[in-house]
Amino acid sequence: MTTTIDIGFLIYPGVTQLDATGPAQILSRVPGARIHMAWKDTKPVDTDAGFSINPTISLDDCPDLDVICVPGGVGQLPLMGDQDVLAFLKRQGERANYVTSVCSGALLLGAAGLLRGYKSGCHWAFREMLPTFGAIPVAERIVKDRNRISGGGVTAGIDFGLALAAELADEDTAKEIQLFVEYDPVPPFDSGTPEKAGPELEAKVRATFTGANGG
């Protein structure tokens, strides 16, 4: 009999949808996985891509999760002091087998007190903020420290999802999922990190984040 694995994503106005939907697509294929998209209510939530996502459950009704995952996004900033959201993350984080994030979602975990003393990944533009919460920033696409697993910026969520799938099931299952979704990336441009993009392009992109925490 397959054991149910409750996996919850915090969904909020201004979330970067790929931070959540990328790993959710991967993890939904883990045997026994039950995906929850949690927010304060179940009304459609606008993402930063201009379309909405429907939460499947409210924070109050969300069951105890085996995995809690926090995606990033421009809407994250107002939540850094939202006591209801932070209490939800703290409560779930204290019980979950895995406490995880993608992109700048790591900062919300940090604000909830869940990253103190842990290594963490984050989007390159916000990685330097992690020590504010007692976390140790690591410039890698997937960072695992005990039961904390984090992905870097946006697309790293797919890599993160596969790594977590191997933890929840096994490596063969993760490989099957990778083949199923035909994840064999060959990017048309080699500019996916500041080091590869160069200082001029980095400065241009960094300027777009001014005044906002983006996914």
C-alpha positions as CSV (number, residue, x, y, z in Angstrom):
1,M,0.0,0.0,0.0
2,T,1.4,3.4,-1.0
3,T,1.8,5.9,1.8
4,T,0.3,9.3,1.2
5,I,2.9,12.1,1.1
6,D,1.4,15.6,1.7
7,I,3.3,18.2,-0.2
8,G,2.3,21.8,0.3
9,F,3.3,25.0,-1.6
10,L,2.6,28.4,-0.2
11,I,0.8,30.4,-2.9
12,Y,0.4,34.1,-2.6
13,P,-0.3,37.2,-4.7
14,G,2.7,38.0,-6.8
15,V,4.2,34.6,-6.6
16,T,6.6,33.5,-9.4
17,Q,4.4,30.6,-10.7
18,L,7.3,28.5,-12.1
19,D,8.9,28.5,-8.6
20,A,5.9,26.5,-7.5
21,T,4.5,24.8,-10.7
22,G,7.9,23.5,-11.8
23,P,8.6,21.4,-8.8
24,A,4.9,20.7,-8.3
25,Q,4.7,19.1,-11.8
26,I,7.7,16.9,-10.9
27,L,6.6,16.0,-7.3
28,S,3.0,15.2,-8.4
29,R,4.4,12.0,-10.0
30,V,6.0,10.7,-6.8
31,P,4.0,7.7,-5.7
32,G,1.6,8.7,-3.0
33,A,2.1,12.4,-3.5
34,R,-0.8,14.7,-2.7
35,I,-0.2,18.3,-3.8
36,H,-1.7,21.2,-1.8
37,M,-1.5,24.8,-3.0
38,A,-2.2,26.7,0.2
39,W,-3.2,30.3,0.8
40,K,-5.4,32.3,3.2
41,D,-8.4,31.4,1.1
42,T,-9.1,29.6,-2.1
43,K,-9.9,32.5,-4.3
44,P,-7.7,32.8,-7.5
45,V,-4.3,34.3,-6.7
46,D,-2.6,36.6,-9.3
47,T,1.0,35.5,-10.1
48,D,3.7,37.8,-11.3
49,A,3.3,36.3,-14.8
50,G,-0.1,38.0,-15.3
51,F,-2.3,35.0,-14.8
52,S,-3.8,33.4,-11.7
53,I,-3.5,30.1,-9.8
54,N,-6.3,28.6,-7.8
55,P,-5.2,27.6,-4.3
56,T,-6.6,24.2,-3.3
57,I,-6.8,24.7,0.4
58,S,-6.6,27.5,3.0
59,L,-3.8,27.8,5.5
60,D,-6.1,27.0,8.3
61,D,-7.4,23.8,6.7
62,C,-4.1,22.6,5.4
63,P,-3.1,19.2,6.9
64,D,0.2,18.6,8.6
65,L,2.6,18.4,5.7
66,D,5.4,16.0,5.0
67,V,7.0,18.6,2.7
68,I,6.5,22.4,2.9
69,C,7.8,24.4,0.0
70,V,8.0,28.2,-0.3
71,P,8.4,29.7,-3.8
72,G,9.6,33.2,-4.3
73,G,8.1,36.2,-6.1
74,V,7.6,39.9,-6.0
75,G,4.7,39.4,-3.7
76,Q,7.0,37.9,-1.1
77,L,8.1,41.2,0.4
78,P,4.7,42.1,2.1
79,L,4.7,38.6,3.7
80,M,8.0,39.0,5.5
81,G,6.1,40.5,8.4
82,D,2.8,38.7,7.9
83,Q,2.3,37.0,11.2
84,D,-0.4,34.6,9.9
85,V,1.8,33.4,7.1
86,L,4.9,33.2,9.3
87,A,3.0,31.2,12.0
88,F,1.8,28.8,9.3
89,L,5.3,28.2,8.0
90,K,6.7,27.9,11.5
91,R,4.0,25.4,12.5
92,Q,4.4,23.3,9.3
93,G,8.2,23.6,9.4
94,E,8.5,22.2,12.9
95,R,6.5,19.1,11.8
96,A,7.5,18.5,8.2
97,N,10.0,15.9,7.2
98,Y,11.4,18.3,4.6
99,V,11.4,22.1,4.8
100,T,12.1,23.5,1.4
101,S,12.1,26.6,-0.9
102,V,12.8,27.7,-4.4
103,C,14.4,31.0,-5.3
104,S,13.8,33.9,-2.9
105,G,11.2,31.8,-1.0
106,A,14.2,31.0,1.2
107,L,13.9,34.4,2.7
108,L,10.4,33.7,3.9
109,L,11.6,30.5,5.5
110,G,14.3,32.6,7.1
111,A,11.8,35.2,8.3
112,A,9.9,32.3,10.0
113,G,13.0,31.3,11.8
114,L,13.5,28.0,9.9
115,L,16.9,28.6,8.4
116,R,19.1,29.6,11.3
117,G,22.3,27.6,11.2
118,Y,21.3,26.0,7.8
119,K,22.9,26.3,4.4
120,S,20.5,27.5,1.8
121,G,20.3,28.4,-1.9
122,C,18.5,31.4,-3.2
123,H,18.2,33.5,-6.4
124,W,21.5,35.1,-7.1
125,A,20.1,38.6,-6.7
126,F,18.9,37.9,-3.1
127,R,21.4,35.3,-1.8
128,E,23.3,38.0,0.2
129,M,20.2,38.6,2.3
130,L,20.3,35.0,3.8
131,P,22.7,35.8,6.6
132,T,20.2,38.3,8.0
133,F,18.2,35.3,9.1
134,G,21.2,33.2,10.3
135,A,21.3,31.1,7.1
136,I,24.5,30.3,5.3
137,P,24.2,31.2,1.5
138,V,25.4,28.7,-1.0
139,A,25.7,29.5,-4.7
140,E,24.3,26.2,-6.1
141,R,21.2,25.1,-7.9
142,I,20.3,22.6,-5.2
143,V,21.4,22.9,-1.6
144,K,20.7,20.2,1.0
145,D,21.5,20.6,4.7
146,R,19.9,17.9,6.8
147,N,16.1,18.2,6.1
148,R,16.4,21.6,4.5
149,I,16.5,21.5,0.7
150,S,16.5,24.7,-1.4
151,G,16.7,25.5,-5.1
152,G,18.3,28.5,-6.7
153,G,16.4,30.9,-9.0
154,V,13.2,29.9,-10.8
155,T,14.2,27.2,-13.2
156,A,16.3,25.5,-10.5
157,G,13.0,24.4,-9.1
158,I,12.8,21.6,-11.6
159,D,16.3,20.4,-10.5
160,F,15.2,20.8,-6.9
161,G,12.0,18.8,-7.6
162,L,13.9,15.9,-9.1
163,A,16.4,15.8,-6.2
164,L,13.5,15.9,-3.7
165,A,11.7,13.1,-5.6
166,A,14.7,10.9,-5.1
167,E,14.6,11.7,-1.4
168,L,10.9,10.9,-1.2
169,A,11.0,7.8,-3.4
170,D,14.3,6.7,-4.8
171,E,16.7,7.6,-7.6
172,D,15.1,5.3,-10.2
173,T,11.8,7.0,-9.6
174,A,13.3,10.4,-10.1
175,K,15.0,9.3,-13.3
176,E,11.7,8.0,-14.6
177,I,10.0,11.3,-13.8
178,Q,12.9,13.2,-15.6
179,L,12.3,11.1,-18.7
180,F,8.6,11.4,-18.5
181,V,8.8,15.2,-18.6
182,E,11.7,15.0,-21.1
183,Y,13.9,17.2,-18.9
184,D,17.1,17.4,-21.0
185,P,17.9,21.1,-21.1
186,V,20.0,22.6,-23.8
187,P,19.6,26.4,-23.3
188,P,20.0,28.5,-26.5
189,F,22.1,31.0,-24.6
190,D,24.8,30.6,-21.9
191,S,23.8,33.5,-19.7
192,G,22.0,31.8,-16.8
193,T,24.3,33.0,-14.0
194,P,26.0,36.3,-13.3
195,E,29.4,34.7,-13.9
196,K,28.4,33.6,-17.4
197,A,26.3,36.7,-18.3
198,G,29.1,39.2,-17.5
199,P,28.9,42.4,-15.4
200,E,27.0,44.5,-17.9
201,L,24.1,42.1,-18.3
202,E,24.1,41.3,-14.6
203,A,23.8,45.0,-13.8
204,K,20.9,45.4,-16.2
205,V,19.0,42.5,-14.8
206,R,19.8,43.4,-11.2
207,A,18.3,46.8,-11.8
208,T,14.9,45.2,-12.6
209,F,14.9,43.8,-9.0
210,T,15.4,47.2,-7.4
211,G,12.8,47.7,-4.6
212,A,11.4,44.2,-4.9
213,N,12.1,40.7,-3.9
214,G,11.6,38.7,-7.1
215,G,11.4,35.0,-7.7
